[in-house]
Amino acid sequence: MNPIYIIASAATPVAEHYGRSLSALACDAVRGAFATAPGLEPSRVGGLFVANALGERLAGQGQLGAFLASVVGLPGIPAVRVEAAGASGGVAIQQAGQAIAAGSCEVAVVLGVEKVTDQLEAEVEAALALAADAEADALHGLTLTAQWALLMRRYMHEHGYPAEAFAPFPVNAHANAAKNPQALYRFPINADKYRKAAQIASPLNMLDCSSLADGAACVILASERVARSLADRDGGRGPLVRLAGTAVATDAPALGARLDPLDLPAARASAHMALGRAHMGLGDVHVFELCDPHGIAAALALEAIGYYRRGEAPRHAADGAIAPTGRTPLATAGGYKARGDVGGASGVYQVVELIRQLRGEAGPTQVSGARVALAQCLGGVGATAATCVLVAE
Amino acid sequence: MQIARHWRQRTTRYRLEGQRNRHSGVVRFPPQPPALGEEPDLWEPVALSGRGEIYSFSVVRQAPEGYEALAPYPVALVRLAEGPLVTAQLTDCSEDELAIGQPVEVVTRRLLDTGEDGVLVYGYKFRPVLQ
């Protein structure tokens, strides 16, 4: 397959942007990305892939491909909205990469955008629950958070953990977000605060639940020819970042339809396929972005992919394995929990952060010597899994 | 209002009707249409006993639209005696008496509030079996 490079990236802060519309956030991210690639003419863009999960219900806007192509200043080009719930961003990047690999364009823009704070909490919960199986799960008032809570309770039962064993995940996320000016929650928390936090969907408490907020993130993908010509003109500032492998896998949205609810086979399949396409193994990755709105989500993904044995991820997290200096550094910008959960845009935010890591621009949460990175986002409780493997050259 | 949508599900919701595989005897719930590679009559309807035990549970405090009046409410994955794992609300119980492995039985209850113009949506919930 022809190599694909990510030649530009930018994101807005994740926040309650009451004064900013979906369009304004989208324009900020796209203008920001183009500003990082000064030689790139907008006329060279051959496709726009919009990652968005909740636009109809929460932002009152459909047909986001055509709508946002026109708004951001890419009129007339092929444009499509990609919806795979929380995995929309990763799937959009995969689709854009395939368009370049197939030769149908040389430059593709991926725009993840979500506008959620125009609606109240009950409406947001209902919108998120649309990703669940409507008849089997959502009809019974099961929220996305409650789905993860059911898995957490069962995990605690099978492996003998108390709820506070999951505290290291949000504690790490907040510690990193405190150093990220673009994060939603820029303050540290500790295990004691975790123990005292109010319940949201037991055993998940407020300090183990992400908040959905507004934001937009943009990455621009290009063929090797375009990437090298821009880099030459640019004088070669920092390494090029290659999108070395992508893969999408799926599972039944209904928890009851799964043989082993504590396994996430789509997360495993997607990660292994993406690494295989990148000619990499599990041990080659230096820094990670996973779907981590709750500690249980990160733990199940790490175990499904194969970094830790079943039942052991919380123990390793407590020993520092997920810190920037650990074996599997996670959430270096704050993750879903503390950077903020941006719905269908989260997968694009993940890649924006990993590019900072691979270019050595991550400041106080920089993972030393990071050359290979893996981003994985999930739709629902692992019903869609999209993985991107990035390599610095 | 979605009247036809709720009517279509009447056997599933009121009788806990699932499907049994004619060859393997495996039981599944809720019913599904035949998938690729399956004979159209591979799965036959079967009424389930409504008996099972709690596989996991949670208590929802941030409820979606239509469910706010019920909050906080307990939800569970219930492992039915016939094998399927079913999502449902729990009822007639308090949070502190719930435990994984607890025997439960099915009851018919109102599931959600569709507003003053909406249909009344009934379906299955589970309650602890009185010992």
Contacts between the chains, C-beta under 8 A, distances in Angstrom:
chain1	res1	chain2	res2	distance
A	121	B	62	6.2
A	122	B	63	6.4
A	122	B	64	5.9
A	122	B	65	4.3
A	122	B	67	7.9
A	122	B	68	5.3
A	123	B	65	5.3
A	125	B	62	5.9
A	125	B	63	6.5
A	125	B	64	4.0
A	125	B	65	7.2
A	126	B	64	3.9
A	126	B	65	4.3
A	126	B	66	6.9
A	128	B	64	7.9
A	129	B	64	5.2
A	135	B	9	6.4
A	135	B	12	7.6
A	135	B	30	5.9
A	136	B	30	5.5
A	136	B	86	7.9
A	136	B	87	6.0
A	137	B	87	4.9
A	138	B	64	7.8
A	139	B	111	6.2
A	139	B	112	7.4
A	139	B	121	7.8
A	139	B	123	6.9
A	140	B	75	6.2
A	140	B	87	5.4
A	140	B	88	5.3
A	140	B	89	5.4
A	140	B	111	6.7
A	140	B	123	7.7
A	141	B	60	6.2
A	141	B	63	6.2
A	141	B	64	6.6
A	141	B	66	7.9
A	141	B	67	4.1
A	141	B	70	6.6
A	141	B	73	6.2
A	141	B	75	6.5
A	141	B	89	6.3
A	141	B	111	7.6
A	141	B	112	6.7
A	142	B	60	7.6
A	142	B	75	5.3
A	142	B	87	5.6
A	143	B	60	6.0
A	143	B	62	6.7
A	143	B	63	7.3
A	143	B	64	6.0
A	145	B	60	7.9
A	145	B	62	6.8
A	146	B	58	4.9
A	146	B	60	5.0
A	146	B	75	5.5
A	149	B	58	3.8
A	150	B	56	4.4
A	150	B	57	7.0
A	150	B	58	5.5
A	150	B	75	7.3
A	150	B	76	7.6
A	150	B	77	5.5
A	151	B	56	7.2
A	153	B	56	4.6
A	153	B	57	6.4
A	153	B	58	6.4
A	153	B	100	7.1
A	154	B	55	6.6
A	154	B	56	4.0
A	154	B	77	7.7
A	154	B	100	7.2
A	157	B	56	7.3
A	157	B	100	4.9
A	199	B	59	7.0
A	199	B	61	6.0
A	200	B	61	5.8
A	200	B	62	5.6
A	201	B	58	4.8
A	201	B	59	6.8
A	201	B	60	5.1
A	201	B	61	6.5
A	201	B	62	7.0
A	202	B	58	5.5
A	202	B	59	4.7
A	202	B	95	7.5
A	203	B	58	7.4
A	204	B	58	7.5
A	254	B	87	7.4
A	255	B	77	6.2
A	255	B	85	7.1
A	255	B	87	6.5
A	256	B	29	7.5
A	256	B	77	6.4
A	256	B	84	6.4
A	256	B	85	3.9
A	256	B	86	5.5
A	256	B	87	5.8
A	257	B	28	7.9
A	258	B	85	7.9
A	261	B	55	7.9
A	261	B	77	7.3
A	261	B	85	7.2
